[in-house]
């Protein structure tokens, strides 16, 4: 009994005071763990947390996420989630599986729903999940091909995604907070894939094809992150998946603390870099976005330094596709959701498009350069910002702001694309 009380007290302390976040092995996790250099196995994409009715189900959350971009310009986001996320963020809560559907279509149609269902089944051996009448299933345990079928509200989606870049994770794939009692994992199942199938909205069915991205997140600390920037870029022969996660110094999102970066660069379908220790992330000046009630950086730069070759990926925010207050995303009550949307309650989720530039340097010489006209489709990113918007959080970015201005001026002097 004393040991239990001590453990509970330790957890409470951890939820109040943060220690620096790092990539490593979580403490007390009863599933599989992976070394930093271990190759990804197919079962890693499978369900990694306790299932419905199993001991520990209240402690963990999990979701599989798919982002589809059609040749016509439709952007479709699908999420298979195990928890009502707001309750999961507050502490132990039972599984309540749901399907997220978020569509921004080329004809102006918008769909934004999160519906919960009683039926839930998931495999631990491969990617095979059923929620309600929807499912996400890999053809085999490697998940090279995924069949995605969604029937939720006015949307019915039936597509196959075929991986063109290998799966990857950053080191162990797990961000550890403090002594490891709280952690979050991220596994990129399909960094890039082709996609083809059908979509039906309000009974109107049409054939679609294009590109896809699929990832998988799980853990017992949903809001260890103060805010994050995430983006995928397909430019010239290169593909990037990049994120910068600012962890919170306390549970439930007080001030930001550490930046943990995940970065992948592939060329012609082969991963050529993924070591986060070789990445330098530089955000531009933060600008207040009234719709979000948050300050966000509209310019981002990632530098990947690998021996004699350096890659400089620069991004500038273009159009905002979607702003969703956090509370409106995670609650079931429609009235509460409507109020949250109107008054932007509970932080925000922002989906946006970017212009992108890439420079490749070797031994100090520019050997390759690409701009927005070389991007293969829209460059889409997300900013998830549930944390506080403390003014003092941004004073330390003044030096970064000056450095970015100097960088941009140098680029213009060298006749590089203006920002």
ABEGO torsion letter per residue (X at the ends): XAAAAAAAAAAAAAAABBBBBBBBBBBGBABBBBBAABBBBAAAABBABBBBGBBGAAABBBBBBBBBBBAAGBBBBBBBBABBAAAAAAEBBBBBBBBBBBBBBAAGBBBBBBBBBABBBBBAABBBBBBEABBBBBABAAGABBBBBBBBEABBBBBBBBBABBBBBBEAGBBBBEAGABBBBBBBABABBBBBEBBBBGGBBBBBBEBBBBBBBBEABAAABABBBBBBBBBEABBBBBBBBBBBABBGGBBBBBBBBBBBBBBGGBBABABAAABBBBBBBBBBBAAAGBBBBABBBBBBBBEABBBBBBBBBABBABBBBAAAAABABAAAAAAAAAAGBGEBBBBBBBBBBBBBBBGGBBABBBBAAABBEBBBBBBBBABBBBAAAAAAAAAAAAAAAAAAAAAAAAGBBBX
